[in-house]
């Protein structure tokens, strides 16, 4: 019996044809403006992604899933990002969670079985909850103040986290914490993640998200107060050979390109919005659509160039990884930064060319620009990447 046959669940292989993905993009896009205005969780968009099998596309074969790889995952997230960046961000975190469990199982069996069960009946978002109000982004160093304390039956989770995308809609949280144990070394505490069902007692959401972009992502603060967990809920993150703990997100790795992919989708949406406006805008003094002018045609070409550059960087990196090329791995973080620059350049170029109409809330370009700017917040961030790259080049 194969692992997939041993699983009580079976997840469909999603339709990744251009037409199939375009249909999901269009359905999600139809509600994106409304959710951006209200800030509510984009359930309609998540439902569309769920029905298409896109939220479970990375579930491991041993769990009855299709276990799609990084290239297919990137295509999915680009399509979702083109529809609604908030939907795509929640989906990206969920797909990353499933992919991690497929490659390195670490969840309590009962908890992951429950997540799979929930994922069979509707959207079941999961996310790594890591940032803290005092610490900020963990990729910049430091240890969390959030703790899991050993109890007679398992663990007790306490602390406050920030920027927990998905909010109260999360089925499961993967919480970064320090272990507090009677026989532990306080100088070298164990650091890891605890798997937390989102509906346990002791979890309180603090609505803090009032952001420029990704307004429907519900990236709120969350407080854990005496949340009781089983003994197998904690998975330690190993220290390096030198005994020092380094945050896994401090540098890009082979699985780090889901977030950039979704923002390429945002840039694509900006390109479409620009083209739609240019084809229909007929100034009285011109007497024809501005799309027929060389200036607007050149702007459209610049937007397309930036998107082509971002896509080539993304899929070029994934293909090299797939081929086993390890020589360029130190440059993965720089590639992420370059993708971010192209995404932002594409959307800013579109908005700048249209002037006031591009900044009007009646025009989707305004939302796409706000969403695109959020690519900068995902670790590793540009200043850290450039510093590390410079030191590597200079051998210092």
C-alpha positions, 0 to 999 in steps of 0.5 A: 500500500502506498502512502497516498493509499494509506491516507484517509483523504484524497485531494484533487490535482488542480487545473493549472491550464492558462484557462483554468487559472484565469477563471479563478483569477477573474472570480477572485478579482470580482470581489477584491475591491469590496474586501479592500474597502471593508477590510473583512477576510476575503472569504469569497476569494478563498472559497474560489481558490478552495473549490479549484483545489489551489489551497491544498495543492502542496499537500504531500502525497503521503497525505493524499495530496498532489504535492505540487512543486515550487514552479506550479506553486508559483503559477498558482500564487501569481494567478491568485495575486492577480485576482486579490493579493490578500487572498494570495497571501493567505493562500501562500502561507497555507501552501508553504505550511503544507509543503513544509509538512510534506518535506519534513513532517513535524506536526502532531499526527492528530493536529495535521489530520484535523487540518486535512479534515478541515481542508476537505470541507472548505478553506482551512488557512494556516500560517507561521506566526512569528513577529512580535511587537517588541522584537519586530521581524525575527529575521533581523535577529533576537529571540522571541518573548513568547514562551512554551512552558513545560507542564505535566501533560505537555506545554503552556503557550504565553505571549503576544505576536504581531502581523499574524496574517489570516487573523481569526480565520486561521485554522492553525497557527505555527507559533515561534517560541522559546521553550521553558523547561525545568532542566533547560539551559537558560543560556541556550534555550531551545527555540522552535515552533508550536502547532496551535489550533486556532479555536483553542481557549486562551487565544485573543485577537487584537485588531491592529491591521490598518495598512496601506496595502493587503487590507483584507489580509487581517494581519492582526496581533494575537495574544496567547494566554495559558493555551494548553498544548500536547507534548508533541506540539513543539518542534525545535529549530536546530542551531548551527554547527557553531551552536548559534541559532539563526532564523530560517527566514534571514536568507532566502532558500529554495522554498522562498519564492511563493511570496514574490510570485503573488506580487508578480500577479499584482503587477500583471493586474496593474498591467491589465488595468493600465491597458483597459484604461488606455483603450477606453480613455478618449480625451476631447483634444485627442479624439482617439484612445490614448492607447493609440499614442506612442507615449502610452505604447512605450509606457505599456512596453516598459511595464511589460519589460519589468514584468518579464524581468520579474518572471524570468528571475523567478522561474529562472531561479526555480529551474536552476534549483530544480536542475541541482545548481547550487553555485548561485544559492548565495544569490537567492536573496538578491534575486528576491530583491530584484523581483521586488524592484521590478514589481514595484517599478511596473506598478509605479510606471502604470500609475505615474503615466495616468496621473490623477486617474491612476491614484483614484479609488475608482481605478484598480491601479491605486489598489494594485500599487498599494498592494505591490509596495507590500512586497518589501516587508517580506524577509529577507529585506533589501538592506539586509540582503545588500549588506550580506551580498556586499560582504560576501563579494568583498570576502569580509 
